């Protein structure tokens, strides 16, 4: 069994329900053996730095306050870029997705891990259906639509030819057809951004597991 080392940010700006949900899902994935060939060795950190990233495969930045992520001192964006460009993975959920894009809410600059992805700020909380695209089949693993929790996460679009892994299936968010999940490369690594929350009620640990595996370049 191969071990995937996952570091979950749990510092300034994070939403506790999102952090707790990620940890609960990882525990469920391991205990129920949802990905039989992989075990997830996970931990949390309240600071993201080169030293903290040195022994992990994927960094997850969960939901919370993207402005705090961008402006605060707890996250070293340069360290993340070096980490991912060297072949590792970044997974951003909701605020973690906003912060990693090129343009955050049309007028603020993100970290640029996804340099061709911009976002629209969505004001909607509730369940949303998302359609898995042909590019996202590896996440869906036979499922073409998921109903996921949404809490003001981004509606994303590409300024290049990037193909979404999933799109919003209806207009509850005001952005039907916009990307709900995007996966792009950054240097030798991968970046996965999700507007909805697979880790929050109703949790979808199997989907979260495949998102992590894709980000870690295991699938």
One Martini backbone bead per residue (centre of mass of N, CA, C, O) as a GRO file, in nm:
protein
  219
    1UNK     BB    1   0.096   0.037   0.023
    2UNK     BB    2   0.050   0.370  -0.045
    3UNK     BB    3   0.165   0.682   0.067
    4UNK     BB    4  -0.014   0.986   0.143
    5UNK     BB    5   0.089   1.313   0.211
    6UNK     BB    6  -0.109   1.532   0.421
    7UNK     BB    7  -0.163   1.888   0.440
    8UNK     BB    8  -0.354   2.090   0.670
    9UNK     BB    9  -0.484   2.391   0.692
   10UNK     BB   10  -0.521   2.562   1.045
   11UNK     BB   11  -0.540   2.876   1.034
   12UNK     BB   12  -0.581   3.169   0.944
   13UNK     BB   13  -0.923   3.182   0.810
   14UNK     BB   14  -1.049   2.926   0.884
   15UNK     BB   15  -1.296   2.677   0.861
   16UNK     BB   16  -1.375   2.446   1.085
   17UNK     BB   17  -1.571   2.265   0.916
   18UNK     BB   18  -1.368   2.211   0.691
   19UNK     BB   19  -1.138   2.088   0.845
   20UNK     BB   20  -1.300   1.865   0.988
   21UNK     BB   21  -1.402   1.735   0.725
   22UNK     BB   22  -1.134   1.648   0.609
   23UNK     BB   23  -1.050   1.468   0.849
   24UNK     BB   24  -1.294   1.280   0.845
   25UNK     BB   25  -1.254   1.177   0.557
   26UNK     BB   26  -0.971   1.058   0.593
   27UNK     BB   27  -1.057   0.857   0.807
   28UNK     BB   28  -1.267   0.709   0.635
   29UNK     BB   29  -1.085   0.621   0.403
   30UNK     BB   30  -0.903   0.442   0.575
   31UNK     BB   31  -1.119   0.261   0.731
   32UNK     BB   32  -1.277   0.186   0.442
   33UNK     BB   33  -1.092   0.156   0.199
   34UNK     BB   34  -1.158   0.348  -0.068
   35UNK     BB   35  -0.836   0.325  -0.149
   36UNK     BB   36  -0.668   0.033  -0.153
   37UNK     BB   37  -0.362   0.154  -0.245
   38UNK     BB   38  -0.416   0.385  -0.017
   39UNK     BB   39  -0.263   0.594   0.232
   40UNK     BB   40  -0.340   0.860   0.473
   41UNK     BB   41  -0.104   1.094   0.586
   42UNK     BB   42  -0.213   1.324   0.833
   43UNK     BB   43  -0.199   1.687   0.891
   44UNK     BB   44  -0.154   1.993   1.069
   45UNK     BB   45  -0.136   2.360   1.015
   46UNK     BB   46  -0.075   2.720   1.099
   47UNK     BB   47   0.171   2.696   0.890
   48UNK     BB   48   0.310   2.795   0.570
   49UNK     BB   49   0.615   2.636   0.475
   50UNK     BB   50   0.891   2.491   0.371
   51UNK     BB   51   0.921   2.301   0.617
   52UNK     BB   52   0.623   2.194   0.623
   53UNK     BB   53   0.642   2.085   0.308
   54UNK     BB   54   0.886   1.872   0.299
   55UNK     BB   55   0.675   1.606   0.397
   56UNK     BB   56   0.475   1.633   0.138
   57UNK     BB   57   0.231   1.601  -0.133
   58UNK     BB   58  -0.025   1.763  -0.006
   59UNK     BB   59  -0.199   2.069  -0.003
   60UNK     BB   60  -0.465   2.188   0.208
   61UNK     BB   61  -0.695   2.457   0.144
   62UNK     BB   62  -0.963   2.558   0.288
   63UNK     BB   63  -1.214   2.698   0.402
   64UNK     BB   64  -1.294   3.066   0.435
   65UNK     BB   65  -1.064   3.346   0.413
   66UNK     BB   66  -0.906   3.475   0.146
   67UNK     BB   67  -0.797   3.745   0.251
   68UNK     BB   68  -0.630   3.621   0.479
   69UNK     BB   69  -0.453   3.442   0.307
   70UNK     BB   70  -0.330   3.684   0.135
   71UNK     BB   71  -0.251   3.893   0.388
   72UNK     BB   72  -0.124   3.715   0.567
   73UNK     BB   73   0.150   3.534   0.762
   74UNK     BB   74   0.086   3.210   0.748
   75UNK     BB   75   0.133   3.225   0.428
   76UNK     BB   76   0.370   3.103   0.190
   77UNK     BB   77   0.352   3.143  -0.140
   78UNK     BB   78   0.639   3.077  -0.236
   79UNK     BB   79   0.647   2.795  -0.109
   80UNK     BB   80   0.415   2.676  -0.274
   81UNK     BB   81   0.532   2.718  -0.555
   82UNK     BB   82   0.782   2.545  -0.512
   83UNK     BB   83   0.639   2.285  -0.433
   84UNK     BB   84   0.471   2.249  -0.698
   85UNK     BB   85   0.688   2.291  -0.921
   86UNK     BB   86   0.846   2.025  -0.800
   87UNK     BB   87   0.570   1.804  -0.797
   88UNK     BB   88   0.337   1.882  -0.631
   89UNK     BB   89   0.032   1.958  -0.431
   90UNK     BB   90  -0.273   2.159  -0.472
   91UNK     BB   91  -0.567   2.212  -0.257
   92UNK     BB   92  -0.862   2.410  -0.313
   93UNK     BB   93  -1.129   2.524  -0.100
   94UNK     BB   94  -1.284   2.784  -0.194
   95UNK     BB   95  -1.081   2.993  -0.056
   96UNK     BB   96  -0.842   2.818  -0.166
   97UNK     BB   97  -0.924   2.883  -0.459
   98UNK     BB   98  -0.929   3.182  -0.479
   99UNK     BB   99  -0.625   3.231  -0.387
  100UNK     BB  100  -0.492   3.055  -0.644
  101UNK     BB  101  -0.564   3.244  -0.846
  102UNK     BB  102  -0.527   3.511  -1.055
  103UNK     BB  103  -0.835   3.617  -1.003
  104UNK     BB  104  -1.008   3.785  -0.738
  105UNK     BB  105  -1.301   3.910  -0.788
  106UNK     BB  106  -1.174   4.080  -1.059
  107UNK     BB  107  -0.950   4.274  -0.865
  108UNK     BB  108  -0.781   4.051  -0.734
  109UNK     BB  109  -0.490   3.898  -0.652
  110UNK     BB  110  -0.355   3.602  -0.658
  111UNK     BB  111  -0.109   3.359  -0.655
  112UNK     BB  112  -0.107   3.192  -0.945
  113UNK     BB  113  -0.126   2.877  -0.966
  114UNK     BB  114  -0.376   2.959  -1.156
  115UNK     BB  115  -0.304   3.167  -1.417
  116UNK     BB  116  -0.587   3.103  -1.604
  117UNK     BB  117  -0.771   3.158  -1.344
  118UNK     BB  118  -1.085   3.287  -1.276
  119UNK     BB  119  -1.329   3.469  -1.068
  120UNK     BB  120  -1.651   3.447  -0.923
  121UNK     BB  121  -1.857   3.577  -0.688
  122UNK     BB  122  -2.047   3.376  -0.471
  123UNK     BB  123  -2.393   3.400  -0.338
  124UNK     BB  124  -2.418   3.079  -0.191
  125UNK     BB  125  -2.617   2.853   0.018
  126UNK     BB  126  -2.593   2.504  -0.046
  127UNK     BB  127  -2.702   2.298  -0.278
  128UNK     BB  128  -2.515   2.149  -0.561
  129UNK     BB  129  -2.500   2.065  -0.887
  130UNK     BB  130  -2.251   1.866  -1.062
  131UNK     BB  131  -2.079   1.830  -1.363
  132UNK     BB  132  -1.898   1.589  -1.513
  133UNK     BB  133  -1.646   1.585  -1.716
  134UNK     BB  134  -1.429   1.434  -1.924
  135UNK     BB  135  -1.186   1.558  -1.752
  136UNK     BB  136  -1.337   1.433  -1.468
  137UNK     BB  137  -1.366   1.118  -1.470
  138UNK     BB  138  -1.141   1.047  -1.258
  139UNK     BB  139  -1.327   1.150  -1.025
  140UNK     BB  140  -1.605   1.009  -1.077
  141UNK     BB  141  -1.585   0.706  -1.147
  142UNK     BB  142  -1.891   0.691  -1.311
  143UNK     BB  143  -1.984   0.975  -1.213
  144UNK     BB  144  -2.170   1.265  -1.347
  145UNK     BB  145  -2.305   1.351  -1.059
  146UNK     BB  146  -2.307   1.599  -0.791
  147UNK     BB  147  -2.405   1.672  -0.454
  148UNK     BB  148  -2.304   1.979  -0.302
  149UNK     BB  149  -2.164   2.183  -0.091
  150UNK     BB  150  -2.229   2.543  -0.057
  151UNK     BB  151  -2.011   2.851   0.040
  152UNK     BB  152  -1.931   3.092  -0.166
  153UNK     BB  153  -1.799   2.981  -0.400
  154UNK     BB  154  -1.650   2.964  -0.694
  155UNK     BB  155  -1.668   3.082  -1.028
  156UNK     BB  156  -1.498   2.950  -1.302
  157UNK     BB  157  -1.248   3.065  -1.549
  158UNK     BB  158  -1.080   3.066  -1.858
  159UNK     BB  159  -0.810   3.234  -2.049
  160UNK     BB  160  -0.793   2.965  -2.197
  161UNK     BB  161  -0.805   2.596  -2.264
  162UNK     BB  162  -0.926   2.503  -2.013
  163UNK     BB  163  -1.081   2.217  -1.865
  164UNK     BB  164  -1.316   2.130  -1.677
  165UNK     BB  165  -1.418   1.889  -1.432
  166UNK     BB  166  -1.656   2.087  -1.338
  167UNK     BB  167  -2.002   2.201  -1.337
  168UNK     BB  168  -2.266   2.395  -1.306
  169UNK     BB  169  -2.595   2.267  -1.358
  170UNK     BB  170  -2.720   2.532  -1.245
  171UNK     BB  171  -2.863   2.864  -1.128
  172UNK     BB  172  -2.824   2.904  -0.815
  173UNK     BB  173  -2.548   3.078  -0.840
  174UNK     BB  174  -2.556   3.229  -1.142
  175UNK     BB  175  -2.334   2.994  -1.288
  176UNK     BB  176  -2.407   2.832  -1.524
  177UNK     BB  177  -2.128   2.640  -1.659
  178UNK     BB  178  -1.932   2.692  -1.463
  179UNK     BB  179  -1.668   2.625  -1.278
  180UNK     BB  180  -1.623   2.402  -0.993
  181UNK     BB  181  -1.377   2.231  -1.120
  182UNK     BB  182  -1.016   2.250  -1.128
  183UNK     BB  183  -0.734   2.128  -1.331
  184UNK     BB  184  -0.383   2.208  -1.306
  185UNK     BB  185  -0.072   2.314  -1.394
  186UNK     BB  186   0.251   2.362  -1.200
  187UNK     BB  187   0.483   2.285  -1.351
  188UNK     BB  188   0.529   1.961  -1.206
  189UNK     BB  189   0.252   2.015  -1.086
  190UNK     BB  190  -0.066   2.032  -0.904
  191UNK     BB  191  -0.398   2.192  -0.937
  192UNK     BB  192  -0.689   2.199  -0.720
  193UNK     BB  193  -1.021   2.342  -0.765
  194UNK     BB  194  -1.301   2.410  -0.530
  195UNK     BB  195  -1.605   2.541  -0.467
  196UNK     BB  196  -1.708   2.310  -0.338
  197UNK     BB  197  -1.787   2.073  -0.050
  198UNK     BB  198  -1.697   1.743   0.002
  199UNK     BB  199  -1.650   1.771   0.337
  200UNK     BB  200  -1.944   1.857   0.362
  201UNK     BB  201  -2.263   1.851   0.426
  202UNK     BB  202  -2.255   1.597   0.241
  203UNK     BB  203  -2.024   1.376   0.246
  204UNK     BB  204  -1.740   1.289   0.000
  205UNK     BB  205  -1.477   1.091   0.040
  206UNK     BB  206  -1.430   0.965  -0.239
  207UNK     BB  207  -1.391   1.226  -0.394
  208UNK     BB  208  -1.166   1.345  -0.221
  209UNK     BB  209  -0.964   1.118  -0.275
  210UNK     BB  210  -0.944   1.165  -0.586
  211UNK     BB  211  -0.846   1.454  -0.568
  212UNK     BB  212  -0.584   1.389  -0.423
  213UNK     BB  213  -0.466   1.184  -0.625
  214UNK     BB  214  -0.449   1.378  -0.858
  215UNK     BB  215  -0.269   1.593  -0.718
  216UNK     BB  216  -0.042   1.354  -0.661
  217UNK     BB  217  -0.017   1.175  -0.925
  218UNK     BB  218  -0.185   0.877  -0.900
  219UNK     BB  219  -0.421   0.940  -1.150
   0.00000   0.00000   0.00000
